[in-house]
Amino acid sequence: MKWSQKQTILFTETISIVFVILFVYAAVSKFLDYEKFTIQVSQSPILTSIGHWIVFLIPTMEIVIAMLLALPRLRLLALYASYSLMVMFSTYILIILEFSPFIPCACGGILDSMGWTAHLIFNLFFVAIATIGILLLTQKSVT
């Protein structure tokens, strides 16, 4: 089925709105409970040496990507950034699950109560919708 330009725009805007909600919610949760987030990141066996950077960098990146998603001319770039961030989060979860005896959660808000498998599935869902958005926008620019 070939999508019309209107359907493509509507679908990519919906994907963008979902990511904006996710990233703003996650960043605000981390900033509101900054001390807890800092402690959780410092407990990570992988992030200890760069933890002091991560606690500021991740929520800042989430806010910047959310702002870029709101700008139609930068949406493709923002979807690539969203995809990359979600792949990094998913990879982190896989590494922690596979190689770490201690599994700290540096998630915020409702994600804090998710199990690690559920969190991985959640992240992979967002990887998939970012991929769909990228494919739709690149298809639109080719035609």
N, C-alpha and C positions, 0 to 999 in steps of 0.2 A: 504494500500500500504506500503510495506516495503522499507525503504530508504536504498540505498547503503551507504557504509562508505564514499565514495567520495562525495555524495550528502549531507550527514550529516556534513562533514567537511566544504564544501562550504557554506552551510546554516548558520552554527554556526560562521564561519568567517565573513560572511556578517552581521549577527546580531552584532557581536563584533565591526566591523568597524563602523556601525551605532551608536552604543553606544559611541565609542571613539570620533567620530565627535561631538555628542551631548554633552558629558561631557567636552571635551576640549573647545568647543565653549562657553558653559555655564560658565566654570571656568575663561576663559580668559575675557569674558564679565564682570564678577563680579570683577576680579582683576583690569581691566582697568578703571572701574568706581567704585572703592572701596568705595569712600565717599558716593555716591548715594546708593550703596548696604548696607552700614552701617546704613544710615538713615532709609532706608526702613525696615531693620530687626529690628531696635530699635522701629519702630512704630507698630510692630506686638504685639497684645495683649497677644499672647501666648509665644513669645520668649524674652520678655523684660529682664527677669532675666538672660538669657544665651546668649543674643544677641552678646555680645562681643566675645564669643567663636564661635558662629555660623558663623559670617562673615569671619573667617579664616578657620574654620573646613570644611564647605561645599565645597568651591572651591578646597581646598586641597584634600579632599576625592574624588572629581570628577577627579582630575588629577591622583591620585594614582590608582583609579579603571581603568581609561583609559590605564595607563601603564600596569596594570595586564592583561587587556584584550588582549594586544599585545603579551603576552607570552602564547603559546598553553598549556603548562603544568599547568598554573594557571588560565586558561580561565573559568573553571567551578566555582572556587572560586569567580572570578571577576563577573561572571554572577549572582551568588547569591548576591554579594554585590550590583550590579546594580539593581537587583530586589528589594532588601531591601531599597535602597535609593529611588527608584521610588515609592514604596509603602508608605514610610514615606512622600514624597512630596505630594502624592495623599491624604493621610490621613490629612495632614496639610490643604490642600485646602478644603477638606470636613468639617473639624472642623471650619475653618474660615468662610466658606459659611453659615454654620448652626448656629454658636453661636456668631459671631462677628458683631457688628454694623458698624465697620470700616474695610475695606478690603485693606490692603497695599499689594503692589506687590514687592517682592524682587527678581524678575526674571531679567534676563539679555538679552540683544540683542532683537531678534525678538519676544521672548516670552513675553516681556514687553507689546507688543501691542495686545496680545491675551486677550480675555475675560476669566473669570474664568471657565466657563463651557468648553470652547474650550481647555483651559489649562489642565483641569481635564481629558478630553478625550485624549488629547495628552499624558499625563502621563500614563493613563491606557493602551494606545497602547504600550508604552514602557514596562509596567509591563507584558503585554501579550507576547511580543517578547522575553523578558528575560525568561519567563516561558517556551516558546518553546525551546529556546537555552538550558536551563537547562535539560529539558526532553530529548532532542536529545543527549546531552553529557552524561547523566546518562544512557540512553539506549545503547549508544555506548560502555560505559565502562562495562556494564552488559554482552553484547554479546561477 
